[in-house]
Amino acid sequence: MKDSPESQQKFVDFAIAHMNEDHRKDMRDMIKAFLSVNWVTDAEMLGFEAEEIKLRGYGEQGQAEMFTLPFDTPLKNVRELRPRLVEMVKKAREILQTD
């Protein structure tokens, strides 16, 4: 059964709110690991599409910049977001431990 557009939008809104409430450190780590941007101390999710997530990173000196992180392969549906982010966070932590 396919999700309705309304159901998909509710999931997108929930996912973004959840990431911003509970996973800011994870998003910061992804920016640091995948983009080598070391000044980022906080991050928030702005949105996502099938091919990428959009994040805003913040620094201690008041810096703010938007970043785009592509997915290895596009999402087929919105429900693939969570496992994909879990994979990305795990990989980011591995990268940061080796630096």
N, C-alpha and C positions, 0 to 999 in steps of 0.2 A: 504494500500500500504506500502510495506517495504522500508525502507531507503537503498540506495546503500551503500556499504562499503566506498566509497569516501565521500558520504554525512555524514555518521556517523563520519568519521575521521575529517571532517570539523567542525562538532558540538563539538567533543571532544576538538579540538584545540581551538575553540572559547571559550568554557566553561572554560578551564584552564586559558587562557589569561584574560578573564573577571574576574575570581575569583582573580587572582594575581594583576589586576589593581584596582579593586573596593572593594574587600571583604577580605583584609588581616586581619583586626580586627576580622571579624567573624571567620576566620580559627584559629586565635590565641585563641579566646574564646572557640572554640570547643576543642582544645588541653588542655587548662586549665581545662575546666569543665569535660570532659570525661576521661582524663588521669591524672588529678591532677598534672600537670607540671606547676608550678607557675612562673618559671623563663622566660618563653617565652613572649617576648614583640612584636614579629612580626612573620608572617608565610606566606608561599607560598604553593600553590598546585603543586605537582610534577606530579600527574596523578590520574587516578581512574580506577577501574575495576568493574565488576558487584557486587562484594562482599565488596569492601572497597575503601577508598580514601587514597592517600599517600600525606602527608604534610611534609614540613621542617619547624621547628621552630627555631627562632633566639632569643638570649638573649642579654642583654646590655653589657655583658662582652665578647662578641664575640663567645658565644656558638652557636652551630648549631647541630641539631639532626633531623633525619628522624622519623616520626611517622606514624602509620597506624591506621585509624579509620574504624572499620567495620560498614557496614550498618546493620540495624535490619533484613532486608530480602534483598536478592540480587536484583539488578536492572534487570528488564526484557528487557529494552532497554535504550539507552543513553538519551532519552528525559525525563526519570524519574529522572535524576540527579538533576535538579533544584528544584522540589518540595521536594525531599528528603533532600537536603541541607537546604532549608528553614525550614523544620521540625527540623533538627539537630541544627541549629543556635538558633531557638526559645527555644528548650530544654536546650541548653548550657546556654543561658541567664537566664533561670529560675534557673538552678543549681547554677550559680555564684551569683545570688541575695540572695540565701539562705545560702551561706557560710559565 
